[in-house]
Structures are given as C-alpha cells and as structure tokens.
Amino acid sequence: MVRRVFALMYQEVRGLHQAAYVLAMFAIGSQLLALLRDRLLAHQFGAGAELDIYYAAFRLPDLLFVLFASTLSVYVLIPFVTRAGKEGSHLLSQVFTLFLLAYSLFGILAFFSAPYFVPKLFPGIEDTGSLVLLSQLLLLQPFLLGISSLFGVVTQLGHRFVLYAISPLTYNFGIIIGILFLYPLFGLLGLGLGVVLGAFLHLIVQWPFVRRSELSIGLAFKFNWQEIGRILTLSIPRALTLSMQQIVLLFLVGLASAMTVGSVAIFQFAYNLQSVPLAIIGVSYSVAAFPMLAELYGKQMRAEFSLHITTSLRHIVFWSVPAIALIVVLRAQIVRVVLGSGAFDWADTRLTAAVLALLVISLLAQAINLVVIRAFYAGGKTLVPFVVTFLGSLLAIASAYGFLSFYLAETSIHTVVSAFMRLEGVTGSEVLAIAFGYTLAVILQSLVLLFVMSRAFSIPMRWIGRSLIYAFCAATVGGLFAYVTLNFIVEGVDQARFVGILIQGFLAGCAGVFGTVITYAWFKSPELHEVYISFQKKLLKTDVVAPQEEII
C-alpha cells in the first residue's frame, strides 16, 4: 500500500490537459483543506478582532515572500536550468545560497523594525503587541516557502506534478494543526506556529525527490555572476510584478482595519473563497502550461507557442464564466456551509457573501492574468507585465479609496446598496467599496494584458468572441437552473440547519452544472469535446517512474 502511494506521488505526467487536471484535482483537495481551515477559524473567532490581527499579520511576510522567494522561482529558473543542462544543479545551488544570505539579512531587519512600522500599516487594530509578535513569527514562513519554491523547479522539470501539487495540501494541514492543538496552548501565537509548521511540511514533502535528483540542491561557494545577473535581470521585474498584488492587499487590509471591527476578516474570508475556483482553474492551467511554453519559445516554435496559449485561455473562459454565475447565485449557501459555525453568525454570512459576489466577478480576469503573465515570462519579457501590473495596482488602490470615500460621503446610497446586496440591518457594508474597486481594476488590467500579449507575440484573438458567447450563454442557463432550483424545488428544505443548507446548495449547484453542460453541448463547444477526450484518456494512466528504494 505504501509503495502504491509513493508510486502515485512520483508519477510522471505529460500533456497540457492531463497535467492541468492532475493539478486541478490536487488543488481541489488543497482548497477543501483551506476551506476547513477557514471554517475552523470562523467557528472559533467569528468575524472579530482576533482574526483581524491574524490576517493583518500575514501581509508583511507575504510581501517579503514575493520580493525574495519568488524572485528566484520556477517561472524564472526553469528556462535557465533547462539551458544549463548538466550544470543545472550547480546553478540551482548558487541561487539557493544567495537566497539564504539575502533573506536572512532582510528578515532580521524586518524582525527588529516590525514594532515601529507594522502598527502604522494597520491603524484600526488596537492590540498592536499581538499583531507585531505574530508578524515577526510569520517571517519564517516565506523563508521555508522560498526554499520549497526552488525545490518546485526540480519537481516540475521532472514532470512530477503530483508531488508538486501535494505541497499545498501539507501547508494547510499544518495550519489546521495550529488551530486545533496549538491555539489552545499558546493563543494567537499558536496559530502562527501552525503556519510555520505548514510551510515546513510544504518544503519537506519535496525534499526526497530533490535529494535524489540530478538537479539536487546544496550550498555553493563558486558563482557564475554573469549567469546570476541574467537571472536577476528577468526575475526582479517578475518579483516586483507579483509584489504589486501583495501591496494592493496590504493597502486594502489597511483600509479595512479602520472600518467596523471584523472587516479585515470579512474581506479575507471572501477573498479566500474566490481563490478556490481561481486555484482550480487559473492556477492549474497556468502552472501546467508554463514548462511547455518555455520549451516551445526556446525552440523558436512560435506557432505551437501561440496555440498553447490560446488553448489554455479558451479552457479558462470555458470553466470560469459559468463558475462566476453559479457562485453569485449560490453565494449565501457557499458562505454558510463553509464558514457558518460557532461565532460566525448570519450577519457575518450575509456580508461575506456580498463581498464574495463582488470579488468573484473578476475570476475570469484573474485567471487570464495568470496565464498571460506566464506567457510573457516564458518569452523572456518580464518588464511588460510589470508595467501593466504596476498601473493596474495603482488603479486598484485609487479606485478602492475613491469608492470608499464616495460611499462614506454619500450616505443616501447605503439603503440602495443594502437592498441590492441583501444587507438590510447589517453593519460594516463599507467593505463592499474596496471589493468593488479591486474587481474593476483587475478586469481592466486583464483587458490591457490580453491586448499587449496579442501584439507582442502576434497571437490572433479571433477565438475570444465565440468562446465568450458560448460561455456567457452556458453561464446564463446554468445560473437560471440554479436559481430556480434554489427558490422553488428545494424550498421545503430546513434552511436553519447545516444539512438543509448543504442539500439546498448542492441540488441547486447540480442543476446549474446540468444547465451549463447541455448549453455547451447544444452549441457543440469544442472545449467540451476536448475535456471529454482528455478524461477518456484516463488522466493518471501515464508512465509511472518508481521512486528509489532509499526514498521509500
């Protein structure tokens, strides 16, 4: 049994759809653990001051992770390691050594300066002592995840997508251990210890394969500074591009901290929920597509490169648009089933559902951004996505602040917004303004990136009209099926209990999926046919590379 488990973990998976679906299946598992994690947090704390502190404490470590760990991650290093051939192991070791030195220096500086600037970033949080202590502890997280990211270069180049996809599962497992066992012993510090444990598990699960690989990583004492310079030339714009998202979230969480107590938790819960379909759809396709895109561009196979991008984008449209419709229709059921427990009351549910509906509208745009940005990375054009993302981030911050100022100044619109979003009698609706501003900016950024990509790589975009029409029609029919089922067929279900809400949402969701599929089938959607063919091939029926005896 143990040998079969290891054989599954070390399977070599090839092919865009096969790899994407393997990653998607494990992403589902990881996201289910993430949802369990959030449910445990909601049950324990509700949308209150403790979770405001917990989520705010992540912002500084996450920013450092992007700036340092992701500077030298898989999307930058894979082309260099591929070209290095037998010297790939030494190149990775050089990167590993430099990362240890650089992050250690800046991590120490951040640790000792945190008491001075962290409270200023979140002016609405009163317990600054707990916030600073938790932020300092979480500085270990990007250090461990950064090393794990380097390990991911080895596992992806080895096409061990199953092993690569298991890491997020272990990360959330560690956090759950922190909630259940460490928080009762150490309080909020225990939650932080759970995060650090999860980051360590994220790293260690990949270590056996990396250690036995031809691309094994260790300390280096000789450096090819010319090659390191080339890597940094490409990676620094990428790190700055990714840091824009963290800076935007830092700003939005800072705004939310000055609102009604619990607004940070509400926004973060909704953001986490909309990240589930994004991870399953957008991240899976972008991760699966990148190694092949880098290889095709490196071999000057421009037609195949273009086809690979458009195939990924077509399937992202195929999945994302109906998902948006179903989530908007079922938002209250989703939030209540996932988070509705203990201290998380009905008012928290309604407000989180409203924020979720606004954020998930940008699901398609976020997924497209992931693929398009990786296409630029594969083509060695890291400056273009940085410029576009920088401008998009400025727009997100400006629009969030602008909409919030307008909402607070024009109290007359509160009644209209509350009625439209079903928030009558619920306080804290101002958090909707920052969600709306963020969504608007992401959609505009996606449109600009698509346009620039089509010009930069001469990729035709004629397909997008047909795909969007098919997807919109399927989403409309699926959403109507779900709405009718939700309001009429299962009206007799006891909605005051978890089981009743789960049954109601599940049946309505099934009806929505059915309506979506028959609409796609009626249009004879090529994406539906491609999905069917991919599943016919039995995703996991690929060549199995058994692990070494020492690994077992």
N, C-alpha and C positions, 0 to 999 in steps of 0.2 A: 504493500500500500504506500509506504513512504517513498519507495523507488518510483512509483507511478506519479506521485505528487511532484517529485523533483523533475521527472521527465516532462511533465506538463509545464513546469516553470521554465525549463531550459529549451522549450521548443523553438525552432527557427521558423518564423512566419514571414512569408514574402507575398507581395501583391498589395496594391493600394487598398482595395476594399477589404481583403482578408485582415490586413494589419489594422485598418481603421476599426473594423468590427471587433477584433480582439481587444484593442484599446478601449473601445466603447463599452464592451461588456465589463471589463475591469473598472472602468470609470463609473459605471452604474454601481458596482459593489462599493467602490470608494465613496461615492456620493451618498449611498444608503447609510454607510457608517457616519458620514458627515452630518446627515440628517438626524441620525440617532444622537450624535454629539450635540447638535443644536437643541434637540428635544430635551435632553438631559439638562442642558444649561437653562432652557426656558422653564422647565419644571422646577428647578432649584431656585432660580432668581426672578423669573418673570422679566419684563422689560423695565429694569430698575437701575439703581446707581452702581451696583456691583458689576453688572455686565457692561455698563458704560465704561468703567475703568478697565475691564478685561479687554474689550475690543479696542479701546484707545491705545492700550499698551502695545498692541501689535504694530502700530503704524510706523514707529521708528525702526524696529528690527526688520520689518518688511521692506522699507526703503533701502536699508543697508544691504539686504539680500539682493535686491535688484541691482544696486550700484556696483557691488563687488562680486557676489557669487555668479550672477547671470552675465557679468561681463565676459566670463570665460566659460560659457555653457555649450550645450550640444549644438545649437543652431549656428554658432560661430566656429566651433572647433572641428566639427565633422568634415568640412571641406579640407581644412588644413591637415588633419590626421590622415584622411584618405590619400592626399597627395604625398604625404611623408612616407608612406609605405612602411618599411621595416623600422624606420626611425620614429614611428608614431608613438611608441611607448615612451621614448625619451622626451618627445615634445610634450606629452601629457604630464610627465613628471616635472618638467620645467614650469608648466602652468600651475600645477599643484603646489609647488614650492613657493612661487610668487604669491599665490592666493593666501597661503598660510601667513606669510610675512605681512602682506598688505592688510588683510582683515584683522589680524591680531593688533596691529598698530591703531587702526581706526576704531576697532571695537573697544580698546582700552580708553581711547579718548572719549568715545560716546558714553562709556560707563561712568566716567568721573564727571562729565559735563551734564549728564541727564538731569540732576537735581535743579539745574539752573534754567534749562530751556524747555524741558518737557511740560511743566505746568503752564508755560506761556502758550504752548500749542493747543491746549485744551482748557480754555479759561472757565468753562462751566463746571468742571469736575472739582469738587471740594476736597476730597481725600487725596491730596497730592502725594502724600507719603506712600500709599499703596500703589498709586499709579507709577511713581518713579521706580520703586523696588521691582515691580512686575516688568517694567520696560527694561530694566537692567538685566534681569534674569533671562528674558527672552532674546537678549543679544546672542545667546548660544545657539538659538535656532538657525539663523542664517549661516553661521559657521558650519554647522553639521549639514544643512541642506546644500550648501555650496559644494562641499566635498562630494555629496551624493549626486549633484548635478554633473560633476566631472565623471563619476562612475557611469552616469547615464550615456556618456559618449561611447563607452565601451559596449554597453548592452545594446544600444541602438545600432551601432555598426555591426554587431554580431547578430542583428535581427532578432534579438531576444526580447520581443515586445511584451511577452507575458511577464517576464521578470521585471522589465521596466515599469509595467503597469501595476505590479503588486506593491511597489513602494508607497504610493499614496494610501493604500489600504492600511499599512502598518503605521503610517503617520497618524491617521485618525484613531486607530486603535490605542495608541499611546495617550492621546488626548482624553479618550473615554476613560482610560485607567486613572488619569488625573482627576477627572470629575467624580468618579465613583469611590476611589480609595484614598487619593492624596489630598483632595479638598477637605474632607472631614478631619484630617490630621493637621494640615498646615494653612487652611483658609485659602485666600486668593493665590498665595504663593504656591500652593499645591496644584492649582490649575496651570500655572506656569511650568512647574516641574513635569506635568503631563505632556505639555507641548514639547519640551526639550527631549523627553523620552521618545515621543513620536518621531521627532527629527532624527534621533539616533537610530531608531528602527528603520527609518526611510533609507538611511545610509547602509546599515549593516546587512540588509537583505540582498544588496547587490554585490557586496564585498567578495563572497566566494567565487563568483564567476569572474570578477575583475582580477582577482589574485591569480587565477589560473590562465587568464587570457594572454595572448601575445601582446596585448596593449596594457599590461599591468602597470600600475602607477606607484611611484615611490618618490623619495626626496632626490632632487637633482643639485649638483654642485657646479656644473658647467652649463652655460646658457648661450643659445644662439639668439643674440639680441636682435639681429636683423629679422628673423622669423617672428620673434616675440613682438617686434614693432609692427609687423604686418597684421598680426592678430589683433593687437590693441587698436590699430587704425580702423579695423572693422568692428571690433567689439565695443569700443567706448560709445560710438553713436547708438549701438543697439542697447547698451545699458542705460543710456540717457533716455532712449525711446521708452523702454519699459518703466523707467523711474517716473515718467510723466504720469502714468496711471496711479502709482503709489502717492505721488504728490497731490494728485486730484483727490484721491481718497482721504489723504491726510487733511486736506483743506475741508472736504465735506464733513468728515467726522468732527473736525474742529468747530465748524458751524453748528452741527447737530448737538455738540456738547453744551452749547449756550442756550439750547431750546429746552422744552419740557424734559424733566428727568426721564430717562429711558429712551430718548430719541436716537441716541447712538446705537443702542441695542436693536431698536425697531429697524433702522436703516440697514444695519449689518445683517440681521436675520433675513430681510428681504433680498439683500444683495447676495447672500449665501444661497438662498433658494433659486434665484435666477441663474446662479452659477452652475447649478446641477445640469440643466439642459445644455448650457454652454460647454461644459466639460465633456458631456456625452457626444455632442455633435461637433462643435467647433474645434475643441482641443484635439479630439480623436483624429479628425481628418487632417488637421494641420500638422500634428506630430507624425502621422503615418506618411504624409506626402513629402515632408521636408527632405529625408535622405535621398529619395529618388529625384526630387527637384535639383538638389545639389549635384547629384551624379550626372543628370541629363544636361544641365547647364555647363558643367565642367567638360563634357564631351562634345560641346557645341551642337547638341541635338535640339535645336530651337523649336521645331515643330512638335516634337514629343513633349518638350518642356511646357509649351503653350497648352497642349492637350491635357496634360496632367493637372495644370492649374484650373482650367475650365471644368474638368470632370469633378474636381474637389468642390468648386464653387456651385456647380449645378446641384450636387447632392446636399450641400449645406442649405441652399434655398429650398430644396425638396423637403428636408426634415424641419427646418427652423420655422417657416411661416405657419404651418399647421400647429406646431408646438406653441407658438405665441398665442394663437386663437384659443386653444384648449386651456392654457394656463390662465389667461384672462377670464374665461368663463368659470373655471373651477378654482379661482384663486382663494376664496374663503375656505373651501373644503381642503385644499392643499395645506394652507397655513394651519388650520385647526387640527388636521390629522398629524402633521409633522411636529407642531410646537404646542398645541393646545393641551397643556397638562400642568397641574400644580399651580404655581404662582402666575402663569401666563393666562390672563383672563380674556373674556370676549372682546373687551375694548382693545387690548393688545392685538388680538387676532384681526379685528377689522382694520386697524391702522396698518399693520404689517401687510395685509392683503392688498390694501390700496397702494402702498409703496411698491409692492411686488408687481402689480399690474402696470405701473409706470415704467419700472426698470426693465421688465421682460419685453416691452415693445422694441427695445434695442437689441434683442437677442440675435436677430439676423445680422445686424450691422456689426456686432461684436465678433460673431463667428467669421464673417467675411474679413474683418480686420486681421484676425489671427492668421488666416491663410495668405492674404495678400502681403502682410509684413514678412512672413517666412519666404514667400516668393522673392521678395527683394533681397533677403539675406542669402538665399541660395544663389542669386545672381550677383552677389558681392556688392549690392547697392544699399548700404546701411544708412547713408545720410538722408536719402529721400524719405523713408518712413519716420525718421527722427523729426525732420522739419514739419511734416504733416501732423504727426502726433503732438508735437510741441504746440502748434497753432490750435489743434483740437483741444488740448488740455487747457490752454488759456481761455478758449471759448467755454469749456465746461465750467471752469471756476467762475468766469464772468457771468454766465447765464444762471448758474446756481445762486450766486449772490444777488443778481438782478431780480430773478423771480422771487427770491425770499424777501427782498426789500419791498417789492411790489405787493406781495401777499400780506406782509405785515402792515403796510401803509393803507391798503385798500380793504378794510375790514368788511366792506359790503359784499365782497366776493366769497367770503368764508361760507356763507349759507349755501351759495350755488355749488361750491366745490364739495361741501359736506354732503349735500343731497346727491350730487352726481356720483361721488365715490362711496356713498352709503356710510357716512361717518357722523350722522346726527348724534349729538351728545358726547362725542369722543374728543378729548383734548389732545393737543400736540399735532394737529393737522399741518402745521407749517413745515414739517419734514417732507411733505409732498413736493414742495417747491424745489428742493435740492435734487430730488429724484427726477423731476421733470427736466430741470436744467441739464443734468448729466445725460439723460436719454437723448435729448435734442442734439447735444454736441457730438455724441458718439455716432448718430445717424449721419450727420453732415460730414464727419471725418471719414466715415466709410465710403461715402459717395466720392469724395476727393481722392482717396487712396485707389479706388477702382479706376477712376479716370486716369490718374497718373500711371498706374501699372499698365493699363492698356496701351498707353503711348510709349512707355519705357521699353516694353518687351514686344511691342507690336502684336498684342493679343486681341483678336476680334471679340466684341461683346454682343454680337447679334443674338446670341442664345439667351441673353438675360431676360428679354421681353417675354418670350414663350415660357420660360421657367417660372417667372414671377406670376404670369397669368394663371398657369396651371396650379401653382402653389396657393395663390390667393383664392381661387375657386374651391380648391380642396379644403382650405382653412375655413372658408365661409360655411360650406356644407357641414364640415366636421364640427365647427362651433355651434351651428344651429342644432345639429343632432344632440350635442352635449347639453345645450341649454334646455331643449325640450324635455330631454330625459331628466335633467336636474329638477325642473319645475313641475312636471306633471306625472311622469311614470312612477317616480320613486318618492312622491310627496308624502306617502304614508310612513316612510321610514322615520324612526325616532332620531331626530337630529340633535337631541340633547346628550347623546352618548357617543363615545368614540366609535363603536362598531357601526352605529347608524350613519354617522358622517362618512366613515370609510366606505361603507356599501354604496351610499349615495354617490360619492365622488367616483368610485371605481366603475359603477354601472354607467354613469354619465360619460366618463372617460372612454370606456369601451365603445359606447355609442358614437362618440366623437371620432375615435380611430376608425371605426367601421365606415362612417360617412366620408372620412378623408380618403380611405383606400378605394372605395367604389368610385369616388370622383376622379382620382388619379387613373384608375382602370378605364373609366369611360373616356378620358382624354387620351388613353394609350400612352401614358407617360413613359418615356424611355428610361427615366431614373427608376421607376417602379420595376421595370423589366430587369434593369441591371442589378437592383437589390435582390430580386428573385433568383437570378442566375448566380450571384455571389453566395447566397445561402444554400443553393443547390450543391455548390462545390464542397459543402461541409467545411466551414472555416478552419476548424482545428485539424483537418486531415491533411497536414503538411509534413514534411520531413522532420523527424524528431532527432535532435542532437543530444545524446545522453550525456549527463554530467560525469566528470571524473569520479573515481571511487573516493578520493580524498574529500571531495565536496559532499558526497552523500554521508 
